[in-house]
Amino acid sequence: MNVSIGNLVPDFTIAATGDTTVTLSALRGSKVVLYFYPKDATPGCTLESQQFRDLNDQFSAAGAVIFGISRDNLKSHERFRSNECLPFALLSDGDEALCRLFDVIKSKNMYGKQVLGIERSTFLIDGDGVLRQEWRKVKPEGHAAEVLAAVQALA
């Protein structure tokens, strides 16, 4: 089953940086931004994460929490989060359960070979746990600002 706009996102619990876990249902009342990215410390993923970082206070003021998600392990996430001074948790989806739920694993061409990887995608969940907006095949530049505008427009 995949998520779709206008529907309740199934509850999940996932390992996060800071030796914690994140459970979606525990975030009721807050807007949740989930941005899926291919790999820690790569140019596009770093740029995207930095832009979410730089707008984090505005997301918080709009009642939203941000989480970055990739298949990288927590050790890699902790290093990336520390190096980039990210004020939000990164979620480790090593078993791809969340990636499959949000249908972000896609066939990609890497150096002439077909591989399965994360298609850069972002999802906005409202305070009731309903998926309100999704962005797929995201280009990192300016994306966080576009998501922030959608968060602010969500009453």
Secondary structure, DSSP 4 states (H G I P E B T S, - for coil): ----TTSBPPP-EEEETTTEEEEGGGGTTSEEEEEE-S-TTSHHHHHHHHHHHHTHHHHHHTTEEEEEEESS-HHHHHHHHHHHT-SS-EEE-TT-HHHHHTT-EEEEEETTEEEEEEPPEEEEE-TTSBEEEEE-S--STTHHHHHHHHHHH--
